[in-house]
């Protein structure tokens, strides 16, 4: 008889999470097509990226069970120009053992809620590899709509990869002027 799994906790990331975050992302860089990055960033670089996101008042979350980080998600400005300040792009990465268990969906749901609370009006998903059914599925399940495909936008592992664009309105969206 198997015992029930311990509860999953979604919480803001801390500096102590950086080694686990770097390990999860490093594996995605080396083995996956969800990111088009080809060199694994150091823990220090991941810390710099996290600090940039948090410095903008945007969330960087982790999912943990029994003290082990299983995945993380964050949102950052889609583009640096001021006019884009209400439009964020999400990123979600999971340890391989956590995939297919609903962890990504829980992370994304919490990320959406926190971005709405921070005043974001649109969230974009820029999904590496049109064959990334897991990411496309979780975004669809949480209300993202397919908005386009960038054909052969990246070259990784000896092949061309498409990028799938998806979008979801947050809060008031474009129904009211921004403040």
N, C-alpha and C positions, 0 to 999 in steps of 0.2 A: 504494500500500500504506500502510495506516495503522499508526502505531506504537502499542504497547499503552499504556494509560493509566498514569500514575504511580500509585504506591500511595496509598491513602486512609489518613490517620492520624486516629484518634479520641484526643483528649487533653483534659486539663483546660484550661478557658479561662484566659486571662490578661487583664490590663487592656488590653494591646495589641490584643486581639480586639474590644474594645467598638465601634469604628466599624463593623466588618463586621457584628457582631451587630445593632447599631442599624439598619443599612441593610437587612438581611434582614427584620427585624421590621417596619420601616417599610413595606416593600413589602407585607407580609402585612396590615398594618393598612389601607393605602390600596386594595388590590386584592383581598383575600381575605376569606373568611368563616370561616376557622379561628380567628380571634380576633374577639371582639366589641368590642374597643377601636376607637375611631373617630378618635382623635387620636394622631399619631405621637409617642412619647416621645423625649426628647432622649437623646443619648449619656450624659449625666450621670445621667439617670433610669435608664437601663438599667444603668449602673454601680452605682447604689444598689440596684436589684433583685438584681443578681448578688451584691453584698456581703451582702445579707440571706440569700440562699440558702446561700452559702459559710459565713456565720457560724453557721448551724444545723448545719454538718457535712454538708451535702448537696452532691451533685455538680452542676456546670455544665460541660458538655462542648462541644467543638467538633469538627467534622469538617473536615479540611483536606487539600488536595492541591496540591502545588507552591507552598506558602506562602499559598494562598488559602482563606479560610474559606468552606465550602460550606453549612454548616448548624450548628445548635447544639441542644442539648437540656439540660434541667435538671429537677430534681424539687424541689418545695417541699411543706411541710405542706399537707394538704388543707384544714384549718381551723386557726385559731390556738389553740383550747382544748387544754389539756394531754391530754385523753383521746384526741385525734386524733394524738398524736406518733408513732405507728407506721404511720400511713397517709399516703402521699405522692401527689401528683398530678404527672404528667409533662407536659412541654411540649416540642414539637419543631417547629422551623422550618427550612425549607430555602430556599436561593436557587432561583429558578425553574429555572436551568440544571442544578441537581442533582436535581431531582425525577424520580422514576421510575427511578432508577439503583441503588437499594438503600442509599443513604446514610442515610435515615431508619431503616431496619431496623437497620443497624449501630450508629447512635447509640442507639436504644432498647435494643438488647441490652446495650450497655455500661452504659447508665444503670441498667437493671434489676440488673445484677451489682453495681454500686457501691452502689445503694440497699440491696440485700440485705446487703452487707458492712457498711453503716452501721447495720443493725438494723431497717430498715423491714420491716413484715409484710404490707402491702397496697399496691398501686399502682393509682391510679385514672386513667383517661383521661376528660377532660371535653371532648368533641370538638365544636367549633362547626360547625354545619351538617350535618344528616343526609345531605346529598349529598356529604360529604367522603370519597369512596371510598378515596383514598390513605391517609388517616390511619386510617380504620376497618380497612382491609386490613392495614396494617403491625401494628396492635395485635392483630388476630385471629391473624396469623401468629406472633406471639410469645406466644400463650397467654392473651390477654385475653378475657373473656367479656362479652357484651352484658348489661347489667344494667338498662337503662331508657332512656327518651327524655323529655326535658323539651320539651313541645310549645310552639312559638312563644315561646321564652324570650328571644329577642333580635330587635331590629329594626335591620337594616343594609341599605344599598343599596336602600331602598324596599320591603323585604319582610321578612316574619317568618321567623325561622330556628329550627329545633329544635336541641337539644343532645343528643348521644348520650353515654350513660354506659357505660363499660366498666371492668372490674376484673380484676386478676390478683393471686393470692397470691404473696408473696415469702417465701423462707426457710421457717420453721416455720409461717407464717401464724397461724391461731388454734388450732393443735394443741397449743400449750404456752403457759403463762403468760408474760406479758411481764416483762422484767427492768428 
